[in-house]
Amino acid sequence: MNHFVVLIEVKRRHVVVNDPARGTVLLSFDEVGRHFTGVALELQPTPEFRRRKAKPGLSWREVIGHVKGLRGGLTQMLIVAAGLQLLGLIAPFLSQWILDDVIVSADHDLLVVLGAGALLVLVVQSLMTVGQGRLARALSTMTNLHLSGRVMRHLLRLPISFFEARHIGDIVSRFQSVTAIQSTVTGTLVQSVIDGVFALLIGAVMFIYSPILAVIVLSAIALYAFVRIASYGTLRRLAAEYLALSAKENSHFLESLRGMQSIKIAGLEEQRRTRWFNLLVSATNRHVATARLSVSFGAAYTFLFGIEQVSALCWGAHLVMTSRMSVGMLFAFISYKDQFSSRMRNFIDAMMEVRLLSVQVSRLSDIALAKAEETGGTPDSLLAEAIPQTPRIELRNVSYRYGSGEEWVIKDLSVTIEAGEHVAVIGASGCGKTTLAKLLIGLIEPTEGAILIDGIPLRQLGLDVWRKRLGVVMQDDQLFTGTIFENITGFSSEPDLARAKRAAILAGIHEEIARMPMGYHTLNGDMGSSLSGGQKQRVLLSRALYLDPAALILDEATSHLDVSREHQVNEAIVALDVTRIVIAHRPETIAMADRIFDLGSHKWPPSRDLSLDKEVHSFEKQRI
């Protein structure tokens, strides 16, 4: 393992640990031997130690409870399902009537009436079944769309740190828990409620026929319920492990697809396949273990209710032979018994499935309970109007580190960038240049200090307001699947082609786009895969310029361009009447700035002259 786990208990055949990545896990001693690195910490609580209450998690009721129209839809489903169940209770009674009255008295007229009645019940049942199916599908679709949309909206509002700390496959797996929750609640739960209610009704009818026969049936049900309840802990553990391992396998698969070029270059095909296959096997083993338990439940049901069937038939035959029950009554009781057993099994299985929803809800809680990014700022529209077209940016005693106890990435940084100024930020790799860009954009928040836009704290101004005034190109930015025009315009619902062309001309990509077969409507492939690195950077720059920004932040935005093309783009940037912050390593790009800020030393080198050029080249030489 590459992280600590908490040892809970050592048993005869396995060890119980709490794994932050997987939850409570049972490990065999062989698995412990393979994973144990030889490092163990023994912790003793001090007198000051206090237990903290666990953060309250979500329940499936909270997840589902706010869907508009859900209560009405569930009520309609319950009514239709109840009608179907009531019709199902008629058949055994008709059978008893035919056996005890029609056959004995040879009453053909009554037989015709009962047959017609049974046919009518069948027609009504069929129509109601169709209605129930359509209603269930509509309710399921509505709930899934609402929940998925709500979770997606919240997911997109989470801070960038949330995504940096998680694998993409894990996020996808957690998001898909919405479908599992919706399916169980709108399908399984509704039917189980009906099954439970009518099982009680049928049970009462069975006691009217014969209390002893009813007790025989209830005994089998009680034993089956005990088996299911006793296995809940194992099922929950296996479900949690399967979901966690499946997410790892999915992450590895997606990572391999994204890094296929690197895999080919380094000849890592077999290593990646082997590791993926091992993850797949681990996940499959949990799935197989769950399937084995399901088979065991089926076998237990068959065995218990086989004994129950034999016992009920034998005792029922005894009652018939002693004239305490008619043949028709026995036939009706057996029919009711089968309905009762089936409904109770469905009810018990459904209740276990609902309890197992806690695994899915727990995984979804990681997204749903994560604190959203505070982008609104102070509800004062005048603040936005107070920001001039070209803003002044000030960092006041700003410090940042990724976590308490870790080293400072940026410490006590105070710097002012005047309105309309063009500043180049330099520094050795790892000194925090990209972190500085993220702070200025508001992707991360300073650990200490404040960032002010024309004297207004960034959080007070509001990230939404600030980002709408920004044009940004980060070194790891991506294009999205679509046309070049859509990417430049940010997939706007009201795109402006003339404005997009102006942005592309400034970014030095217009002529190349015009030569493409479909021009601006050329598809750029999966995340820009059909474009070269330099073309992608210039399309990204076009996207930033399309916004007519008040400030421009560029992090190695021209690193893939040749010297002449970079010079052309730099000249266009210099001509812009906006505040510009450019993070760069190339001397040509740095030399175009009004001022240079060395983030490593927190100093401003001399203004641009011959000595500056030497300093820039000296910095480049040291970096190389």
Secondary structure by P-SEA (a helix, b strand, c coil): ccbbbbbccccccbbbbbcccccbbbbcaaaaaaccccbbbbbbbcccbbbbccccccccccccccccaaaaaaaaaaaaaaaaaaaaaaaaaaaaaaaccccccccaaaaaaaaaaaaaaaaaaaaaaaaaaaaaaaaaaaaaaaaaaaaaaaaaaccaaaaaaccaaaaaaaaaaaaaaaaaaacaaaaaaaaaaaaaaaaaaaaaacaaaaaaaaaaaaaaaaaaaaaaaaaaaaaaaaaaaaaaaaaaaaaaaaaaaaaaaacaaaaaaaaaaaaaaaaaaaaaaaaaaaaaaaaaaaaaaaaaaaaaaaaaaaaaaaccccaaaaaaaaaaaaaaaaaaaaaaaaaaaaaaaaaaaaaaaacccccccccccccccccccccccbbbbbbcbbbbcccccccccccbbbbbbcccbbbbbbbcccccaaaaaaaaacccccccccccccccccccccaaaaaaabbbbccccccccccaaaaaacccccccaaaaaaaaaaaccaaaaaacccccccccccccccccaaaaaaaaaaaaacccccbbbbccccccccaaaaaaaaaaaaacccbbbbbcccaaaaaacccccccccccccccccaaaaaaaaaaaaaac
